[in-house]
Amino acid sequence: MPDAPEPTEHRNKRPRVSSGPGLQALLDRLDSVQVLSKPSSASDIKRIGTHSGNFHCDEALACGMLLCLPDWQGKVELIRTRDGPTLDKCDIVADVGGVYDPAKHRYDHHQREFTDTMTELEKTIKLSSAGLVYRHHGKDFLRVLRDAVASQAPKGCEPVPDSLLDKLYKKMYSGFIEHIDGIDNGINQFDGKQNYTVPTTLSARVGHLNPRWNEDFSAHEGGEEGLRNARFRDAMKLALGEIMESFKEVALSWWPARAIVENALKAEARKAVHPSGKAALLPSYAPWQSHLTDLEEEGFEGLTEGEMLYMLFPDSSKGYRIQAVGMKGAGFANRKTLPEPWRGMRDEKLCELAGIEGCVFVHAAGFIGGAASLEGVKTMAAKAIEWA
């Protein structure tokens, strides 16, 4: 279950951060990279190789991530070709060549025998070139993004510490890279009937940058190859910009919320809400769901996985909300939904049914409710915990 929508007053207070200067400099860096079909004769240039023809999101992101790394600053040529001898001259190759060998900086996933997944993160989706580059260079890439965001972060917003880098690495894979791996390898997001399509994924938008089948290449320098190479730079910018935005949300919203959730989940604080310790109270709204799950897994303050049932927090109308903790990986399912008789009820009718003064509402799905006072919402939590 995702966190409840952030109350308006808290959204309005959040400091907004642009994509610069730190992040914008990384995007601008792509303009200095030559995207070619054949390498130049220069000997003092590093080269990244990827395939020619139609491009895809995975290699656009893979190349974009590499170009952010310290080792890939300075003069770089990005060579789009399928010619083996040319690829052999490149310093690193992604998504082409039929070889996965990190010791030789070869990151292709198309070979028949390739079945690698991110097993170290307990993942089962076959890796694309984006996943492979992230697997071996992702932590260095995240450090670069962290430092870039830190250079423009609001006052008092501390950078994600190295001690949480492994958790951040997993979160960014699950929240961004994994779906690109899945789409590129043709793995369905779900089993069973598809109820609707989503035509606006990042992979789809990168794909739309490819020249149309009937597009006129004659006016473009370099013809069809020149146009495709130019569009590939746009694809890298799109993919890199998107993962930057995702990282900003983690660095400037998810990470600062952790300390707030930690304080709320201390044993003494939980038991002040209810003697069972199965409900907690946030002093103000903050994204809490993923932190709660993480802290349970870490055994924070004696917590066990699946123990917490409800989170309480102030809302924008000076009242309080109670939200059921969602079941990990189970969509909209809750560990314990609010009592069935309360669902879809409001105000006096809800107060009468619940036997609690000051109730405001309970959603028809039972995942969230509200009361006018802290005591009211704590009583809702107590009755919900004890509800058979």
Secondary structure by P-SEA (a helix, b strand, c coil): cccccccaaaaaacccccccaaaaaaaaccccccccccccccccbbbbbbbcccccaaaaaaaaaaaaccccccbbbbbbcccaaaaaaccccccccccccccccbbbccccccccccccccccccccaaaaaaaccaaaaaaaaaaaaaaccccccccccccaaaaaaaaaaaacaaaaaaaaaccccccccccccccccaaaaaaaaccccccccccccccaaaaaaaaaaaaaaaaaaaaaaaaaaaacccccaaaaaaaaacaaaaaaacccccbbbbccccccaaaaaaaaaacccccccccccbbbbbccccbbbbbccccccccccccccccccccccccaaaaaaacccccccccccccccccccaaaaaaaaaaaaacc
